[in-house]
Amino acid sequence: MEKEKKAMFSKKKLPELAAVVVVGIIFSYMIYHKFPEHKKYTNKYPKLISSQSGIFVNNTPTREGSKVRPGDILESDGESYRIMLSESIVLDVQFKSRLRFYEEKGITYVDLQEGALAAVINSEKKTNPLIFKTPTGNIIDKGTVFFVKVISPNETYFCICHGEVELLTKSASKTVKADHHSGYSMIRTNTIENIVPDKMKYHQDPLLEEMAKNVKYHISWE
């Protein structure tokens, strides 16, 4: 008799247990898709291909060969490092720096909040649109070799070294081209953000040529 009661009790509880399992599955599915960082990230890139001590990903010390996931924050206490965003995009990040890489609606964003970076993009292989964000304006890639340095929250230095980009601020936009370096500054004065000519500084050709080898690209200086 006692066994029969237990069996009946178990049968009555089955629908409730099934409901709990279903709710758990639905909740897990929602978390998985709402927060991409919970997914198992298996992409080969982005990846650090050259780094020293003093490089951190989400406040955790990292090393050469480490993968970087979309949404991660990379910081350096002054050491430089090199990162492959894809097989066609390589960045050399310099000085005391802070940047965040993420993807949104098919566009790859690099948000440089502090420091400097050189970028070499092999446009023959690149697929996703690429936008670099800085405190004073955005750089929209169009097949490019360039250098950018955040001077202050109100000033960003930029050099189009080879190729073409669009510089875009809240107050102005400018498409700039160069075969061998053309410098600009994006400067905020009060609420106005201007794009003004500048000279080449902070970087040299040998670094860019070395980076180009990482993405199998030859820079044809003229």
N, C-alpha and C positions, 0 to 999 in steps of 0.2 A: 504493500500500500504506500509506503514511504517513497519507494522508487518511482511509482506511478505519479505521485504528486510532484516529484522533482522533474520528471520528464515533461509533465504538463506545464510546469513553471518555465522550463527551458524553452518550450515551443512558444509560449506567450511572449518571451523576451526576444525571440529571433527577429521580428520586425523592427524592434527598437535598435537592436545591435546593427542590423542592416542599414538603418537610417543613419546611424552614427558613422558607419564606414563610408557611406555615400557622401555625407557632408564633409568628412575629412578629405576625401579625394577631390571634391570640388574646391575646397579651401586651398589645398596644395597646388592645384592647377592655377588658381587665381594668383597666388603668391609667385609662382614660377614665371607667369607671363607679365605680371605687373612690375616685378622687380627683376630685370634681366641679370643683375649681378648674382642672383641665386642660381642661374643656369650654369651647367658645367661648360666652361669656356675652353674650347679645344683648338682654336685658331693658332696657326704657327706664329702670326704677328698680332700685335706689336711685340717687339722683343728688344731688350738691351743687348747691344753687340759689343759695347766697350764702356766700361765704367770703373770707377775707383771707389774707395771707401768714402762715406759721406753722402751717398745717394739713398734716398728714401722713397718708398711707395706706400702711401697711406700711413705715414709715420713709422714704417717698418724698414730697417736697413735691408738693402737689396744688393744683388751682385750681377756680374756679367752673365748673360744667358737667361736671365729671369724674364718671364712674360709679363705683359702689362694688359690689364683688361679695361674695356671702355668704362669711363667713370673714375678710374684711378687718378690720384693726385701724386705727381712726381715732384720731389724737392731735392735741392742740392745745397750743401752748406758752403759751396764755393768751387767744388770740383766739377769738371766737365764730364759729360757722358754722351754716348751716341745710341740712338734708338731707331730701329727700323719699324715704321708704321705699317709698311707692306713691302712687297718685293720691289716696288717702284718709288718708295718714299723713304728718305733717310734724313734724320735731324741730328745736328750736333748742338747740344744744349750747354750753355756756358755761364760762368759767373754764379753767384748766389741766385738760384732760380726756383720758380714754382710754376708748374703748368698742369693742365688737365686735358686729357684726350677723351673724346666721346663721339658717338654717332647718333644722328637724328634724321629721320625721313630720308635716308640714303645719302646724307651729307656727312663727311668726316670733319670734325672740328678739333682744332688745337688751341686751347685757351692759355696764352702766355701771360701770366699775371705779374711775373717778376723775372729779371734776368735777361738772357739773350739766347738766340738760336740761329744757326745757319740751316738752310733747307735745300736739298737737291731732289727734284721730282722728275723722274723719267716719264715724260708725257706719252711716250710710245706704249707704255704698259699701264699707266694709271687708269682707273675706272671711276671710282666715286668722286664727286665734286669735293673740293678741299678748301676750307676756310680757316684762316688763322685769326684769332681774336686777340686784341691788346686793350689796355685801359683807354686808349684814345682813338681806336678805329680798327677796322677789319681789313684783312688782306685776302683777296679772293684769287686763288691760283688759276693760272691759265697755261701752265707748262713752264716751269720756272726754276731758276736758281736764285736764292735771295738770302739776305741777312736782316734780322730785326732785333732791336734792343730796347727794352723798357727803361727809359732814363728816369722817369718819375711817374706818379699817377696822372700827370698832365702832359707828358711828352714821351713820344716813342720815335726812335730813329729807325729808318728803313732804307735798305739798298736793294734795288733790283739789279742783280749781278749779271743775269743772262736770261732772256725770255720776256714774259709779260705777266703782269698782275693788275688787278683793280684795287686801288686804295679807297676805302669807304669809311667816312666818318658821319656823325649826325648832321654836319653842316656842309660837307663837300664830298665829291667823288672824283677820282682821276685814274684813268688807265695809263700805266707807265710801262715803257719798254726799254730794253738795253741789250747791247751785245757784249758790253764790258763795263758794267757798273754805272749806276746813276742813283744818287742818294737823295733822300727826302726825310722830312720830319713831320709827324702829325702832332700838332700842338693845340692844347686846349687853353683858351683865355676866356675866363668867365664861363659862358655857356656856348661859345663858338669854338669849333674844332677845325683848324685850318691845315692844309697840306702845303708845305713850303719846300723849295729846293734846298739840298744840303750836299755835302761832299762825301766821298767814300772814306769810311773810318771803321775802326774796331775789328776788321777782318782782312784776310789776304787770300789770293788765288790758290796757293798750295793746299789749304784746308779744303776748299770746295772741290778741287780736282781729286783729292784723296777720297772725299765722300762720294763723288760720282762713281768711283769704282765699286762701291757697295751696291749700287743699283744698275751696274753695267751700262753706264751712260758716259758719253764723251762730250765735254763742254767745248764748243767751237768758239773760242774767243776771237773777236774781230777788233 
